[in-house]
Each structure stands twice: as structure tokens, then as C-alpha cells.
């Protein structure tokens, strides 16, 4: 009899919890939503987040609040969202570093990829290779020659260990058979500032962080990490033209919610993302800074993409012997 009463109470509790989640999903959203960025303000992730926040908020009928949580290659932000309430009011904008690379290489992380539910991929971009104008480096060939003359003597700044720019540089070094020294920062804007100041000599940076500095003459662009020239950065050569056709890499940003988020809420976030990113002014704003809109067909489609994408990044980390803190 006692056991039956306990089971009865448990069943009532579960039914009540389900009912509450159902009601919450039906009225979602009814308050502002936090969009967590794993890098400092001024970098590519921050730029994309701020460009999509207003149209995304309009599509959802609520304000989107940007919150920057830099550090540990964006793992701090990912952990924060993974541990948040799965109610759709805290979401993450993330790149391969926090979703694929760091969890695969660091067993001590307090979250796993399964703790985050994919909503949609939102953008994709090449990496831009840029140097301080005082280096005397004018091309990719110059860069490789100088690195061969002084192995480890060139310092390159990136947005952190395990970040897409870090891995892009590691792949470049591997293919070009050179050695350079990695200097990690807590965000893309900080790493670019270090190159402008001459504290580091070059960067494999995200377009929103690098292109304005190239256009102002504070940095010299050497090329983009695609085989051919791109309309996103028409004045920079692709790698085939630059003399290293084997080198090609792109990175993406996507939106994620905590595991356990009700499917109804996940679908609402996905549909709002589609509406926001398809607006012409959003596409133009992102393209102006070298970023393409790249949407998933569904949350399930994004999930399938991530399975294959993880294989690429983990293989690169291992083959290039990249160490992620």
C-alpha cells in the first residue's frame, strides 16, 4: 500500500511537471532571451550575435540580450548554457571549438556536446591571413619563406587555444611545413590589436575582426583560406593564386540550447532564426564583414552536419599535434 502511494505521488509529480513544461512551451517566449557569446566583444562571434540579435528578437517577439563569457576557447560559455534551465531563455552562439574540438580533447570539461541541442547553423566564413605592415611580408610565399628562415620566430595571435583561427594556422603550418609560435588571447579583437601593435607579427583571423584593419591600412592582408577569391573579400587572393592550393579551411557559427529544451521551443527558435537570417539587410551586414549566411534545413539537419564536421576538426587537431588547454 505504501509503495502504491509513492508510485501514485511520483506519477502525479511527473504529470504536473509535464503539464508545466507544456504550458511553458505554448506561451514561449514571454520574457527576454539571453544569447551567450564565448568570446570578448569585438570578435567575429560577438559581431554575428549582435547583427542577428535584433531581427531574431523581432521574430520571437522578445528582446535578445547579448552576454559575453570569454575564456577557455569558449568552453566557459558553452558550460554556462549547458547548465542553464532548458526553457529557451538562454541560448548559445558557438563555433567548432566549443562544440567539437574542446570536448573531444579535454575530458575534464564540465559539459559534453550532448548537453547542448543544435538549433541551426547561421553563418560560415573563411579565415583571413594578415600581417603587421612592418614585417616586410607581402605575400603568402613571403610568409612561408620567412618562417622557414627562422623556425618559431614568427608569432601569430588568435582568439584562443582550440579556436578556429588557431586550427587554421596549425593546418597552414602543417601544409607549408613551417613552424610558428602561437599566442592565444581571450578574443579575436584582442589578438588583432596585438598584431596592429606589433606585439605579434600575424594572425589567422576572422573576417569581421581583420577586414576593417586591412581596409584602414593597419594590417596587410595576404589571402583567404579558400582556393579561389571570394566576393566576401575580393581584394585578397585565394590559396590557389597565393601559391598554396592544398590549403583550405572554413569555420561556422551556430545556435544551441540546453539539452532537455522542449521540441516546441526548439522549433520556435529554429523558425525565428530562419526569418531573421533571411532578411536582406542582415545578409548585407554580414557580407560586408566577410561572413556568409549559412542556414540549416532543420535542427536535425544541423545535428547531422555536426557529426561529420567533428571528424574533420578532431582529425586536424591530432594530425597537427595541437594542444588545447
N, C-alpha and C positions, 0 to 999 in steps of 0.2 A: 504493500500500500504506500509506504514511504517512497519507494523507488518510482512508483507511478506518479506520485505528486511532483517529484523532482523532474521527471520527464515532461509532465504537463506544464510546469513552470518554464522549463527550458524551451519547449515548443512555443509557448506564448511569447517568451522573450524574443525568439528568432522571428516570429511572425510580426511582432511590433517593430523590430529593427528593420526588417524588410519593408514594412509599410512606411516607416520614416524615410528610408532611402528612396523609395518610390515617389513619395510626396516631394522630397527634396529635388529629385531629378526632374519632376514635372514643372516645378517653379523655377528651376535654374535658368539663368543666374539672377539673383535678386540683391547682389551686393558687388562691390569692386573685386576684380581678379588680379592677383599678383603674377607677374611674369618674371621669373628669376633668370638672371644672366650670370654666367660663371666667370666673367672677366670684368676688368675695370672699365669705367666709362671711356668712350672714345675709340674702342676697338671695333672689329667687324661685328661680333655678336651683339654688342650694345647698339651699333648703328642699325642693324637689321631689326632688332627688337623695337627700337624707337620709331622706325619707319612703318612697322606693321601694327604698332600698339593702338593708334587712333582708329584706323579702319577696322581692326579686329574688335575693338570696343564698340564701335558703331554697329557692327554686325551682331554682336551679342546683347547690345542694349545696356552695357555697363562700362565703367571706366577700367582701363588696364593700367595697373601701377607697375612700373619697372623697378626692380630691386636688384642691385649688383652685389654678388657674393663671390669676389675673385679669390683665387688661390688653389693650389694643388692641381693645376691643369684642368680646372673647372669641376673637380670632384667634390669640392665643398658645396657648390650649388646643387649638384646632382643628388648628393646625400640629403641635403635640406628638403628638396622636393620629394624624394623617395620616402622620407619620414613624415611628410605632411599628411593632413587629413585628405582622404580620397573623395573630395566633394567638388572638384573642379575649380576651386578658388585659388589654387596655387599650381602653376604650370611652369615648365622649364623650356628654355630655348637652348639647344645643345648641338655640339659638333661630334665627330667621331671620337675625339679624345676622351670625353666623359662617358660615352655610351659603349664604345668598343675597346678602345686601347687601354685605358686605365684599369677597368675591371678585369681585363684579361691578364694583366701583368702584375697586379697588386692584390694579392689575396687578403691583405689587411684592410682593404676598403670596407666601409660600413654599409655599403649598398652593392647590389648586383644589377645587371641590366634588366632582369626580370622584375625588379622593383619599380620600373618605370614603363608605362604603357605608351606606345607610339601613337601620336595623333596624325601628323603629316610632315613630310619633308617640305621645306618652304623655299630654300634657295640653294644654289650651287655656284662655286667660283673657282677660278684658277688662283694660284699663288703668284705674286709678283716678286721678282728678284731685283733688289735695288741696293745701291751703294752710296756711301758718302762721296760727294763730288771730289773731295781732296785725296781720294785713294789712288787716283791715276788709272782706275779701272773703267774702261769704256764699253766693254762687251763681255759676253759670257766666256768667250775664248780668253780674254784678258784675265778674267777671274780665275779660270782653271789654271792658266799659266802661272799666275802669282801664287796660288795655293800650292802648286807643285814645287815652286822655288823655295817656299817657306812653310812646310807642313805644320799645321796647327797654329800658324802665325796670324791668320785672319780670324777675327771674332765675329760671329753673327748673332744678332739678337732676335728672339722670338717671344711669343706670348706665353711660353712656359713649357716645361718638360711634358712630352707626350701630346702637345698641341699639333694641329695640322701643319702649321708652318715649320715646327721642329722636325716633323717626319718628312715634310717636303724637302727640307735641307739635307736630312740624312739620306734620302733617296738620291738626291743630286750628287752628294759626296760619293755615294756608292757607285753610281753610274760613271761619274767623271774620274773615279779613282783618285780622290784627293782627301785631305784631312783638314778640317776647320774646327774651331773651338766654339761650342755652343754656350751662349749666355742667356739663361731664361729670365723672363720678367713676369710680373703678375697680370700683364695685359698687353694687347697689341700696341696701343698708343704709347705705352712706356718703352717698349722695345724700339719703336720708330724714333722716339725722341732721343734714345741713346745713339742711334746711327746719325741723326742730324747733328748731334753734339760732337760726334767723332769718338765717343767712348767705345763704340763697336763700329766695325767697318761696313757691315752689310746686313741685310735682312731678307728672309723669305717671308714676306708679309702679306696680309690680306688686302685686297684692293681698296676697301674703304679707308684703311689706315695709311696706305702707301701712296695711292694715286694723287691725292691733293698735294703731298710733299714733292712728288715728281713734277707736277704741273707748276708749282711755285719755284722750282729750281733748287730746292733744299736737299733733294735726293736725285740720284741719276738712275733711271730705270734701265735694266739690262734685258728684260724679257719676261714673258709669262709662261707658266708651266703647262702650256698646251702645245701641240705640234705646230699649229698654224696660228697666224694672227687672229685676234678676236675683235669684234665690234665693241666689246666692253672696254678695250684698251688699244685702239687702232694704231697708236704710235709706237707700240712695243712689239718687237719680233716674237714669233713663236719659236719653239725649240728647234724645229727643223731648219729655219732660217738662221738661228743663232749658232748652229753647229753641234747641237747635242740632241738629235732626233729621237734617241731612245728614252729621253726624259719626258714624262707626262704624269701629272697628278692634279686632282681637283678635290675640293672639300665641300661639305654641305652643312646647313643648319636645319634643324627640325624641332617640332614642338612635342613635348611629352607631359604626361600626367602621372600621378602616383598610382601604383598598382591597386586595384580594388575600386577604381573610379567606375561608377555605373555606366554601362554601354550607352544609355540615353544621353548622358552628359558628354561622353567621349564623342559621340556622333554630332552633338551640337557644336562642340569645339572644332571638329573637323569641318563641318559645313560653314561655320563662320570664317575659318581660315581660308577656305576656297573663295568665299565672297571678298574677303579683304585683299588677298594677294592677286586677284584677277582685276582689280581696279587699275586702269591705265596709269593714273598718277603714281601709284605705288610702284609699278613696274619701271616707270621712267626714273623715279627717285633712286631705286636700287641699281638700275643700269648705269646711272650717272657715276656711281662709285664702283663700278666693275663687278656687280653682282646680278646674276640671273634668277628670275623666279623659277622654281622647280617644284611643282606640287605632286603629291602622291594621289593615286586614284581613290584610295581609301585607307583607313588605319591598317587594315590587313595587308594592303599592298606595300605600305611603308614598312611593316614588320618583316615581310619577305625580303625587301631590299636590304634591311639591316643585317639579316642572316648572311647574305653574300658579301656585303660591304665589310663586315667584321673580319672575314677571311683575308681580305686584301690588307687591312691595316695591321693585323696581328702578324701576318707573314712579313710585312715590311719591317716592323719593329724587330723581329727576330733575325731577319737576314742582314739588317743594317746594324744590329747589336746596339739598339737604342735603349738607354736606361731611363725609366720613368720613376720619379720619386713619389 
